Amino acid sequence: MRAVWTGTIGFGSYAVPVKAYSATEEREIPLHQVHETDGGRVRVKRVCEIDGEEVPPAEMVRGYPVPGGDVVLLSDHELASLPMPARTIAIRGFAPLADVDPIWFARSYYLEPEPAGTKPYVLFSEALQQSGRIALVTVALRRRETLGALRVRDQVIVLETMLWPGEVREPDFPFRHADVDVRPGELRRAVNLIEELTGDFDPGRVPDRYREALQALIQAKLDGAEVVQPTAAEQADGVTRLLAALQESAAEARPEAVVKAKAAASRAAKARTTAKRAAGRGRAKTS
């Protein structure tokens, strides 16, 4: 794994140096959008909606839209100059895990101690486990301060980034305000059914049927040679465009050299034409 963040955990008089690693990864089967007729990859271009031209990355900046149509431009340099919190996971308090609704959690990161911080790391981890609490923290990730929680999983401290209060929507659905009649007998049967199906948490026992079916479908098409090879003409066209772009760049950089090269090519073409005509007259006289 590759560390995505380095910093410290601020715990009392301790500053525990740690590295953060993404605790999860997407395992989706990659499916690209391609041209049905030849299998060519369909790419998305970044195009300016004003002039319709493709915009190179060097000309892109952030923009804040203002009511009325104006836009406030913010460069990467300006954003980098904004005050950022120190690279510290600052502990703000502690709370029972049961008090935190999972909807608040965003992403999970494993925290590994630097060698010099192993002892205070283990001390803090053991203290969290024995207390039955999680630590509520703030941390700066990706140029933004966010809420977070520290918990322990398999003796490893896990940073759970959290959403801010304004980022969790309120489910204002009509049924919440309706008077729904739930009979005691129906509720009892539902509870009994839940208890019958209750067991130890084991996500591995639930098959990923869609992934398995998609893999089987792809393999069946491979076995039946139902594949498309992007045509050589497309690849050649790409090479042609590249050569044309290089020639254009060379023309802008050394126009006199290009003129000479074109003149030489023209003279060579005329010489070939003259030679062919002479050869043709020679065959005519022989016959």
Secondary structure, 3 states (H helix, E strand, C coil): CCCCEEEEEEECCEEEEEEEEECCCCCCCCCCCECCCCCCECCCCCECCCCCCECCHHHCCEEEECCCCCEEEECHHHHHCCCCCCCEEEEEEEEEHHHCCHHHEEEEEEEEECHHHHHHHHHHHHHHHHHCEEEEEEEEECCEEEEEEEEEECCEEEEEEECCHHHCCCCCCHHHHCCCCCCHHHHHHHHHHHHHCCCCCCHHHCCCHHHHHHHHHHHHHHHCCCCCCCCHHHHHHHHHHHHHHHHHHHHHHCHHHHHHHHHHHHHHHHHHHHHHHHHHHHHHHHC
